[in-house]
């Protein structure tokens, strides 16, 4: 009668042993398995924009998003406000539009839908029901324009709402000093 209780504890010991072995690996192995850059949100110094370029971002979200340094700074700002899903969705859509293979496009479309569009998605973006319905209809046969309407809505939201706050933030003020 006590036998079933022994089996789980043996399993637990086995798991502990394996975990112990993993934890005893030299640091370099762990670094190799889990690479972690020092400050992932800071873009490389070499790409820092000119003052003139950074000043253009005040009036052009498009220019900001097209510049790797600007995008990284904006993303860090949005993360600080817990609203980075908008920029991540925009970037995912840009990547999706460049996809040539229909198979890859369908895979990416599904991933974008599950991550950003579907109700209760982990990074659900704030789009109206009509836009969501059009996007879902477009995904029946994925094409480069499947997410265009949703991407435009999110772009407009970032332009109207996030960009003015970003321009007032210290993230941006540091760039134009």
N, C-alpha and C positions, 0 to 999 in steps of 0.2 A: 504493500500500500504506500510506502514512503518513496518508492522508486521514482515516480514522476517528478518529485521535488529535486532529486539529485541531478537529473538531466539538465534543467536550466542552470543550476549552479556550475556544472562542468562547462557549459557553454559560456557562462560569464567569465570563468577562469581563463578559458581559451581566448576570449576577446581581450581580457586584461593583459594576457601574455603578449598578444599581437600588438596591442597599443603600447605596451612597455618597450617592445622591440623598436617600434616606430619612433618613440620618443628618445631612444638612445642613439639615433642616427646622428652623425656629425652635423654641425650647423650648416656647413656648406651644402650638404645634401638637401636640407630643408629649404635653404635659400634657392636651390635649383628647382625644387618642386613648386615652391610658392614664391615667385618673384614679387618683390614689393618695392617700387620706386620710392625714394624719400618723400617727395611731395607730388603726388600724381596730379593734383589740380593746378599746379603752377606750370605753364608752358615753358619750353626752353628759352633762356634769356636771349639767344641769338635772334629769335623771331620777333622781338619786341618791336611794335610798330613805331613809325615816326609820329611826332606830335600831330602833324598835319593829318596823317591817316587816322589816328585815334580820335581827333576832333570831328572827322566826317561821320563817325559812328553815332554821334548825337542825333543826326538827322536820317541815318540810313541803317536800318536793322539788316538789310541785305548785305551791305559792305561789312558790317560787324560779323555776321554769320559766315561770310566767305573768307575771313581772315582767321587762320588757325589760332593765333594768339588771342584775338578778339573773342572767338567762339569759346575758347578755354576759360577766359576771364568771365564771360557772360554766364557760362555753365556753372562756374564756381559761385558766382553771385546767386544764381537761381537755386543752387543747392543750399546756400545759406538761408534761403527763403522757403525751402522745401517745395520748390516748384520746378525742379530740373526736368521733369517729364516732358515739358513742352519743347525744350531745346533737343532733348534726346529723340523725341518723335520726329522733329524736323530733320535732324541728321539721318535718322533711319530712313525717312522718305527719300532724301537726296541719294543715299546709297542704293535704295531700291530702284530708283529711276535709271540708274546706271547699269543695272543688271541686264545682261543680254540673254542668258539661258532661260527658257520658259520654265524649266524644272526648278532652277535656283530662284526665279522670280516667285513661283508659287510657294516655295519654302519660306522665303523672306516675307511674303504677303501674310502667310499664316502666322509667322512669328510677330510681325508688327501688329496684326489684329489682336492676337492673344495678349501681347504686352501692353498695348496702348488704347485699343478701341473697345473691345468687348466690355460689357458691364462687369464691374468688380475686377477689372484687369489690374495687375500689380502697379502699373504706372499709367492708369487711365487718364487720358487727356479730356479736357472739358469741351466737348463739342455737342451741338444741339442734336435732337432726335432725327431731324431731316438729314443732316450731314452724315450722321451715323448710318441711317438707312441707305443713302446713296452709296456710301463707301462699301457697305456690306453687299449691295447689289453689284457693284463694280468688281468685287472679289470673287464672284462666281466664275468669271474668266479674267484672271489677273492680267493687267497690262501696265505699261509704265505710268499711265495716268490714274490708276486705281485710287490712289490716296490724294490726288490733287485738291479736291474740295476740302477735305479735312486738313490738309497741310496749309492751305490758304487761310482757313479759319484760325488755326493755331498761330500762324505767322502774324495775322492781324491782331490777335490777342496779345502776343508778345510785343508787337510794335506799339500798341495803344497802352498796354499795362506795364509790362516788364521793362521795356527799354527806358522809359522816363525814370523809373526807380533805379535802374542800373546806372544811368548817367549821374544821378545824385549820390550814388554809393561810393564808399572809399575804394572799392575795386577799380572803378573807373577814374576817380580823382587821382589815384596813385599813378595812373598811366599818363595823365596830362600835366603832371607837375613839371 
